[in-house]
Amino acid sequence: MRCSKAQYLIELKLDNELPEAKEKALKLHLENCPQCRKYEADARELQQLLRNITMVEFPSWLHNRILDETVKHERKRVLNSFIVRWQTIPALVVIVLSLIGGWAIGKSAYSKVNPLPENASAIYSNYLSQTDSLNLVVFGESTLMEDLFYQTSEDYK
C-alpha cells in the first residue's frame, strides 16, 4: 500500500469511517512504515487540539447583516436578468427591420433589372401554343437575348 493511500485511510479511521476490510491492511502498513505512524500520531494530536478549542459565538448582528446583503444582491441579480431579457427585444426588432428592408430593396432592385411586362401571360401563352412540345425550363437568371419578355409577340408569328 502506498503512503498516500494509507494517509487517506488514517483520516477515515480518525473520523470513524474506515471500513473493517481496509482496517487490517492499514494496520499492516503502519507496522512497517514509520512515516505513516508519525502522520497518524500528528493527526491524533491535531484532532485533540481541535476538540479542545472553545467555539466563539457568532454575533447575531453580523448574521442579520449578511442576510440583508444577500437580499440586496438577489434583487440586483433579478433586475439584471430582466435588463438582459429586455435587451433582446431591440436586437430582434433590428433583425426583423433589416429583413424587411432587405426584402424591399431586393424587390425594387430586381424589378428594375428584370421587369415583367404587363402582357407576360400573353407572350408565354402565344409562345407555348406555337411550339410542338413544352421544352421551357427556367433556371436562375435569364439573359436579354433568351428572355421571352424582351421579345415581341411578332417574333413568334
JOMO-V14394 format. One record per run of one state. SS is the DSSP state (@ for helix, = for strand, . for the rest). FROM is the first residue (numbers start at 1). TO is the last residue. Records with the same first field share a line. If there is no record, write none. Layout:
SS->FROM-TO / FROM-TO
//
This chain:
.->1-2 / 15-19 / 33-33 / 53-59 / 114-119 / 131-147 / 151-152 / 157-157
@->3-14 / 20-32 / 34-52 / 60-113 / 120-130 / 148-150 / 153-156
//
